[in-house]
Amino acid sequence: KLIVLGSVNVDHILNVNEFPKPGETLAGKNYQISFGGKGANQAVAAGRLGANIQFIAAVGDDELGKKIHQQLKRDNIDTRSVATIKNENTGVALILVNAQGENQIAIYAGANAMVTPDYLREFENDIIQADAILMQLETPLATIEQSAKIAKQYNTQVILNPAPAQQLSDDLLNNIDIITPNETEAEHLTGIKIVTEQDAQTASDILHNKGIKIVIITLGSKGAWVSDSGKGELIRGFKVKAIDTIGAGDTFNGMLVTALLEGKSLSQAIKYAHAAGALSVTKIGAQTSVPTRTEVDNFIKL
Ligand code: ADP
């Protein structure tokens, strides 16, 4: 069984020609509300791609929180550990996208802030019994540290997608089995700007030295640098016409862990993750762009 521990957000997305300046009001277009949060995106990816998954998270007692809860269930996710927090809002991301496709994002944690080490206590047994736990960094860091510690102690494999980028303690890193930063996050964690393959290996080695066995640095359309115990290689991705890369990393992580739990080798699991990630960039949105498992299987056969 897989556990995903992470955030739930409602994304409010608005397109503008250019970002408003302080004090300025601008008219936007194409207003959309979509379900996001890295935790929920990865949980949905794993659920839709075939994992037996339980999600540890929290939503507010608002209408959207209720809808998200129902959507998670439809994606085959065990939601008994998704709490509804009284008098709190579901997490929110306010996203402006300009004509160049750049974005500005402000986040309100809302119910996500209630996923505390105290709240986690109720589900410690689930973590102990699971085969693997997948986490990101939109949940209070103390909670991530606590669950990594318990998981490690009881041989539940710990996979961390260290996004959004932030500094992490050596104690936390030492409890991680597999880490999956993108280039920006890898630079944040190691101070290495990744340009060459040698840079990717240097960054990987820094993380290996912190106690992490497998380092996977995702490189967008270029694929991923995969280093198992210090021996790294570039594993190329699939060529597709990218329309919207939002959620590519989340789909990649959901598929990666699902495939590993099916007993696939690391390089096979990366291949599946690349296929799912590539398919996701051919569609708009985060959770809406996660392919089905049949689509991934057929894509790989081509
Ligand atoms: P993030 O979305 O977290 O920044 P990346 O951009 O590194 O992560 O993408 C994660 C993975 O998604 C890649 O390793 C690859 O498998 C897939 N992917 C992302 N962008 C593309 C693309 N343009 N074409 C094909 N695959 C892609």
Residues whose N, C-alpha, C, O or C-beta is under 5 A from the ligand:
A	BS01	ADP	N182 T218 L219 G220 S221 G223 A224 G237 F238 V240 A242 T245 A248 G249 F252 A273 H274 G277 A278 V281
